[in-house]
């Protein structure tokens, strides 16, 4: 395994992060335990979860994934071997059954306390805001009309004050954002620069893959200049970049087969690009999934690459991508496809 550090900290994390969003819905607790056991044996020490998981979000399954991880900690005693990240859902959207209020002090404190209890730990290494509470673009939204219906009052100073207190209490160690825009990330960073007692945002968890490289415009510069690392999620675009949905008969248990509303990476142009990436991988004798993951692994602004799997076979292949080195010819081929069909799945 290869390792990096959470920026501005001494916390050493694996370049591959174990994502957990399927546990409790597509995967049983025993399967989640097996994945954690294997990942830890392979040198992965960084796990990412969220109170919203498993997804697609469902009220009856709220926070089951955190409970599964907590049960594994209780069974194995491995909490001190894992750098643990979780996320607090924003108001509305896919979490309308969780909260309808924003990131006020009461909601933040209650969310942290509940996650600590479910995860059976007394501290969280990284606590992330899952998506902005203000009206802006995330989850693949195109265009811009935020200010037409936006009544958001800037409360970022108050949010950081609440997290400052939670850090002082030892309940969380560091703060991260997710599904954020360049403006949002810089707004948080500037607030902590002006008010130096407030915690600095260390990471951004946003989508990044061969079909969606929008992070490279704006946010990548922030990552490099501010040392705020990307935790890349959906590196395989809901499994699309494994190539398995190119077959005439889609996989019966595939995420998109089970949940057809997850169409972010399945547009006509995305399918066209996926076919080209598949041909490139075949030409060079590469697994398409490993080529896609290896590309993400090598980007200088990526702190960790969040993989997910529903089978052990997938998990082993995904972890194995850390050993894949892409040739200059493959990288050139990737850029040629990207230039011809840029970001078909924002």
N, C-alpha and C positions, 0 to 999 in steps of 0.2 A: 504494500500500500504506500501511497505517497501522502505527504502531510503538508498542511499550510497552518496558518494561525488566524484566528479571528482578529481582524485589524485592530490596532491600538490596544491589544491585550497580549498576555503570554499564554493564551489558551490554544493548545495544539490540536488541530482537528484533521480528520481524514479528508482527502480531496473528494472522495466519494462519500456522500451522506445517505443514510438509509431513510427513505421516505416511507410513511406508514398509512397513507390515506385509505387503503383498501381493507385494513384490518377491522373486522367487526361487520363487514358487509360482503365483500367478495372473498375475504379470508377469515377463517376461524381464529380463535385465540391460540389454539395449538399451532396453527400455521404461522401466526405472528411470532410465537415463541421460537419456532424453528428458524425463521428468517433472522431474528435477533441473535440467536446462538451462532448461526453460520457467519453472519456479517461481522460479529465481534471476533470470531476466530480468524477471519480474513484481514483483520486490522482496522475495520471500520469502527471508529469510536464516536461518531457524530450521528445522532438520531433526530429527525424532525417530525413533529406532529402538530396538532391543533385541536382546540376545543370543538371545532366544527366537524372533525372527522369521526366516522368514515364518510366519504362522499361517493355519490351524491348525498347531500345532507338530508337527514330525515329526523323528525322530532323524536321518534321512538328510539333512535339509535344515537341520540346526542351524546357526544364525548365518550363513546364506547372505546374508541382507539386509545385515548389516554388511560382508560381503566385497564386495558390489556397490557400496556407498557408498565403501568404500576404493578400489576400482578406479576409480571416477569421480574421486575426489580425485587419484589418481595420473595419470590421463589429462588432467585439466583444470587441475590446480594451484590449485583453488578452495578449498582447506581454509581459508584465512584469510578467506574471504568468508562462511563459514557458522558459525553458532552451533550446535554439535552436541550432541545429548542422546542418551544410550543408557540401558539399564536392565539390572540384574542380576536374574535370575530367583530367586524364592524356592524353598525346598525343596518337593518333592512336586508335587501338582496337575498342571498341564499340562507341567511341567518335570521330571518324575520321572526322565527320562533324562539330565538335566543335572547335578543334584545331589540328594543326600538329606540333606546336612548343612545347617545354618542359616547365618546371616550371621556366621560366625566370621572371624578375621583371615585365615587361609589361603585360605578361599573367596573373600573379597572381593578380596584382592590378586591372586589368580590370575584372577578374572573381569575385573578392570580391565586387567591385562596382556594378556589374550587379546583383549579388545575393541580395545585400542590397536593391536595387531598387525593384526587383521582390517580395521580402519578406516584403517590406514596413516597414523596420526597419532601425535604424542607427547603429546597432551593431550586431555581431554574437557571441554567447557564445563559440562555438567550430567550428573551421574551419579545415577541413580535406583534405588531398591529397588522392584522390579516389583510385589511384593505382600508383605504381612506374613508373617513366618515363624511367628508365633503363630496359634493357632486362633481366627479371628474371621470376621466377615461381609465378603465381597467377591465379585466376579463374580456379583452378583445373588442371593446367598443370602438367604433370608428367615428370620425367626425368630431365636432366640438360644439356643444350647446350648454355647457355647464352653468354659465351665468344666467341663462334664461330662467332657471328654476331654483337657483342656489340661494339658500337662506343661512348658510353656514357662517358662524362667528369664529374667528381665528382663536382657538383655545390651546395652541401648541405649547405655550409657556406653561399653562396649567397642567397639561398632560405630562410634560417633562418634570414638573415639580412633584407630581404624584409618583413617578418612577424614581425620582431621586430619593424619596422617602422609602420606597420599597427596596432600593439598593442598600440604603443605610440599615434597614432591618435585616438584610441578608437573604431576602426572599427571592430576589432576582440578581443576577450578576451584570448582565448587559442587555441593551435594548436594540431591537431591529425593526425594520419596516418591511412591508410586503405589498406587491401590486401598486407600487408608488410611481409617481411621475417625477421628472427632474425638479420641477418647482417644489413639490412636496418634500423631497429629500433635502434640498438646499434650505428650505424653510426650517426644518428641524435642526440641521447642522448649524445654521447661522444663529439660531436661538441659544444653542449651547455654547457657541463661541462668544457671544455677547455676555451671557450669564454663565460664567465658568463653573458655578456650583451645580449646574444642570447636567444630566448624563448625555453623552454623545451617542448618536446612532452609529452602530458598528457595521451593520449589514443591511442588504436589501434583498428580499426574496421575490424575484420576478421571473416570468417565463423567459426561456432562452433556448432556442434549438434551431436546426437548419431551416425550418419553415417560418420562424419568427425571430429575427435578429434585430428587432427594433431597439433593444437595449444598447446596441452599438451607437445609437444616435442620441447624444445627450447624457444618458445615465452612465455609459462606460467612462466618459471623461470625468464624471463625478467620482466614480470608483477609483480611478487612477490618481487623480489630483487630491482627493480628500481621503483616500485609503478607506473607502467604505465598500466592503466586498460584496460581490454578487453571490447569492445562494441560488443557483439556477434551478428552477423547477420546470416540469414537463420537458425534460431534455429529449424525450422520444415522442412528444406531442400526442399524449394519450395512447402511446403504442403504435401510432401511425408510422413512425420512422423505423420500426422494426421490419416493415414491409408486409406484415401479416394481413393487412386489409386490402392488399393488391390482388389477392386470390379471388377467384369468382365466388367461392363460398367463404364468407367471413368466419373467423373463429367463433365457435358457439359461445364461449365464455369470455370473449374479448370485451373490454370496457365499452367500446362504441357499439358493439352488438347488443349488449345488455342495456345500455343507456344511450339511445340514438340522439338524444338532445345534446350530447357532448360532440358537437359537430365543428368545433373551432378549427380543427386541422383536417377537415374533410371536404373543403370546397373543391370545385372543379380545378382551379389553378393549383391548390395544394396537392391534389392527387397527381396532377401533371408533374409538379416538381418532385414529389415522392418517387414517381417512376424513374425520373432521371437520376436521383440519388441512388436508387436501387441498382440501376444499370452501372453506375460508377463503382459502387461497392463490388458488384459481381466481376467487373472488369479487372479489379485489383485483388480478387480473392479474399475480400473482407466480408465479415458479417455486417449487414447494413446497420443493425442496432449498435454494434461496437464502433463502427465508423462515426455514426451520429454522436455517440457519447464521447468518443475520443476527441472529436472536434471541440466540444464544450470543455472538456478537461484541459485543453491546451490554451484556452483564451486567458490573457494576462489579468483580466479584471474579475475572473471567476475564482472565488474563494473555495467553494465546494459545489459539487454537482449532485443534486438530489435525485436519486434513482428510486423507482418503485417497481414492484413485481407481484404477480399473483401466484406464480409457481417458482419452485426452487430452481428449475432449469433457467428461467428468465433471470432470476437473481444472480446465479453464477455467471451467466453471460454478461450481465450488466456490470458486475464488479470486475470481471476480467478485462473490461475496456481500459482500465487503468494501465495495463501493460501494452496497449496498442499504440504504436507510433505511426502517424500518418506521413506518408512521403510528400515531398514537394509537388509531385505530380497529382496526388490525390487532393491536396489542398488547392491546387490550381483548378482542378475539376470542380471542386465545391464552389469556388468563387465564380466560375463560368456559369454554373447553374443559378447561383444566387443573383448574378447580374441580369440573367435572362428572365428569371421569375422571382423578383425580390419580395420577401416577406408576404407570402400569400395567406398567412394565417396569423394576423396580429393578435 
